[in-house]
Amino acid sequence: MEILEFPCAVLVSLGLRALRFCGLSLQALAWQFNKKNSSSQPKESYA
C-alpha cells in the first residue's frame, strides 16, 4: 500500500492545483464579461 500512497498524494495535489487554476481563470473570464457588460450599462445599477 505504501507504493500507492505517494502517487495518490501527487494526484491529489495536482488535482487541487488544477481546480484552483480553473477557478482563477473562470473568475478572470467572469470579471472581463462583467466589465464588458457594465461598459454598455449605466454604472448606477452596480453601485
Buried (B, 14 or more C-beta within 10 A) or exposed (E): EEEEEEEEEEEEEEEEEEEEEEEEEEEEEEEEEEEEEEEEEEEEEEE
